[in-house]
Amino acid sequence: LLERLTTREIRVRGQSAAKAVMGAEEASDTRHALCKFVYGRMFDWIVARINKSMPGGGGGRLRQDNKNNKKNLPTKKSIGILDIFGFEIFEKNSFEQLCINFTNERLQQHFNRHTFKLEQNIYCSEGIDFDEIDYIDNQPMVDLITKKPHGVLPLLDEELRI
């Protein structure tokens, strides 16, 4: 593993392969690519296990929609990831998509906290009369992804330690 993370093979047609030692930055990039790959595979495995454990076995199969187009539409219960704006619809979500969606959720949480929670607390402490604004607190979504011990990311970390 050490050799694969710190060297690369150079192949030229008609000659035997030569090994070149990577610089620190290139080796670091290789390590990060490996970690991303492992996390991605673990994410897919955890989603598949959750889907399999759900009543009905999870997953989907090929069937026709109401326009007679054949698509891989879910016919059983399964889990998926939806980004906060709902613009992206993927047949299969990746670990990378989870990270993007998680970042969006954290940004939304930061915005909500500073725009609504903190401002309303200031108004209350200063005795300013105002109409309280109802908003959706996305803390449960953030907890689903990060809260120990059952959040998605802590579960991935735990599985990788085993």
RABEL-V725470 format. One record per residue. N is the residue number from 1. PSI is psi in radians with two decimals (NA if undefined). BURIAL is # if it has 9 or more other C-alpha atoms within 8 Angstrom, else .. Layout:
n:psi:burial
N:PSI:BURIAL
N:PSI:BURIAL
This chain:
n:psi:burial
1:-0.78:.
2:-0.76:.
3:-0.74:.
4:-0.51:.
5:-0.28:#
6:-0.10:#
7:2.82:#
8:2.68:#
9:2.42:.
10:2.14:.
11:2.25:.
12:2.33:.
13:2.29:.
14:-0.04:.
15:2.80:.
16:2.73:.
17:2.50:.
18:2.59:.
19:2.43:.
20:2.37:.
21:2.30:.
22:2.65:#
23:2.99:.
24:-0.73:.
25:-0.75:.
26:-0.71:.
27:-0.67:#
28:-0.73:.
29:-0.69:.
30:-0.76:#
31:-0.78:#
32:-0.67:.
33:-0.71:.
34:-0.77:.
35:-0.74:.
36:-0.74:.
37:-0.83:.
38:-0.80:.
39:-0.72:#
40:-0.77:#
41:-0.68:.
42:-0.71:#
43:-0.86:#
44:-0.71:#
45:-0.78:.
46:-0.77:#
47:-0.76:#
48:-0.73:.
49:-0.74:.
50:-0.82:#
51:-0.72:#
52:-0.59:#
53:-0.22:.
54:2.61:#
55:2.28:.
56:-0.16:.
57:-0.11:#
58:3.09:#
59:-2.96:#
60:3.08:#
61:2.91:.
62:2.24:.
63:2.96:.
64:2.46:#
65:-3.03:#
66:-0.09:.
67:0.30:.
68:0.48:.
69:2.32:.
70:2.19:.
71:2.79:.
72:1.49:#
73:2.50:#
74:2.30:#
75:-0.10:.
76:2.99:#
77:2.47:#
78:2.89:#
79:2.76:.
80:3.06:.
81:2.30:.
82:2.26:.
83:2.84:#
84:-0.43:.
85:-0.25:.
86:0.31:.
87:-0.49:.
88:2.25:.
89:1.97:.
90:2.56:.
91:-0.60:.
92:2.21:.
93:2.55:#
94:2.97:#
95:-0.67:#
96:-0.71:.
97:-0.66:.
98:-0.77:#
99:-0.72:.
100:-0.82:.
101:-0.66:#
102:-0.75:#
103:-0.74:.
104:-0.73:#
105:-0.72:#
106:-0.69:#
107:-0.73:.
108:-0.71:#
109:-0.76:#
110:-0.80:.
111:-0.85:.
112:-0.79:#
113:-0.80:#
114:-0.51:#
115:-0.66:.
116:-1.10:#
117:-0.99:#
118:-0.71:#
119:-0.73:#
120:-0.64:#
121:-0.70:.
122:-0.79:.
123:-0.76:#
124:-0.80:#
125:-0.48:.
126:0.02:.
127:0.44:.
128:2.28:.
129:2.24:.
130:2.82:.
131:2.11:.
132:2.42:.
133:2.17:.
134:2.36:.
135:2.81:.
136:2.11:.
137:2.08:.
138:0.29:#
139:-0.70:.
140:-0.60:.
141:-0.75:.
142:-0.73:#
143:-0.67:#
144:-0.58:#
145:-0.63:#
146:-0.35:#
147:2.28:#
148:2.52:.
149:-0.05:.
150:0.14:.
151:2.76:#
152:-0.82:#
153:-0.77:.
154:-0.60:#
155:-0.71:#
156:-0.79:#
157:-0.78:.
158:-0.77:.
159:-0.62:.
160:-0.39:.
161:-0.39:.
162:NA:.
